[in-house]
Amino acid sequence: MKYIGFEIDHEATNIYLEVEKISSLKAVEVTNTILYDLFDDQMSIVHLVKAQTRKSTKILYPDKKFATNF
């Protein structure tokens, strides 16, 4: 993963990551624990984009994973 950057928007922090040069992508599983050690009410919104297809979800503490197929 390549770190693109971040921005702070009131109480939210948006973090941007990118994965390049994947020859074929059919399924993705994301494990996210960012800020879990600081907040027990952490909510993460995950957006996955492949070409023109976007998959999104909320991951609510203590859940850590999101899986989807393209």
N, C-alpha and C positions, 0 to 999 in steps of 0.2 A: 504494500500500500504506500501511496505517496501522500504526504501531508500537504494540503493545498493552503490551509490557513484557518482562521477562526474569526468570529465577530461576536461581540456581546450586545444583546438586545434586551434591555431591562433585566429581567430575572433569568433570561435564557442565554446560553452560550452555544453558538452554532459552530460546529467543527466540520471541516470539509476534507474528505479523503478521496483518493482516486486510485483505481487499479487499471493499469494499461496493459496492452498487448496480451490479451487472453484470446486464444484461438477459437475456443468454443465454450459457451456458458449455458447450461441447462438448469442448474439449481444452485442456490446460494444459502448458506447458513451463517448468520452473524451472531457472534457472542460479544456482548457489550456490558462492561462493568465500569465505565467511565463515571467517576464521582461517587460510586457506590460506597467507598470508604468514608465519605464525608456526609452523605445525606441518605437517610433511610426512607425518604419519600421521593427518591430520584425517578424522573420520568425521562426517557429518551425517545425521540422521534427519529426513525430511521427511514431514509429514502434510498432506494436502489434504482439506478437507471441503466438500462441496456438499450442502446439505440433509441427508439422512440417509446419504449415501454418503461413505465415507472411503477414500482411496488413500494408501498409505504405502510408503516405500522408504528404503534407506540409500544415501547417495552417499559413496563412498570416494575419497580423494585418490589420484590426480590427476583422477579424473572430476569433472565439474562440472554435468552436466545430468540431469534427470529429466523424462520426458514421459508423459502419460497421457490417456486419453479418459474422459469421463463418459457 
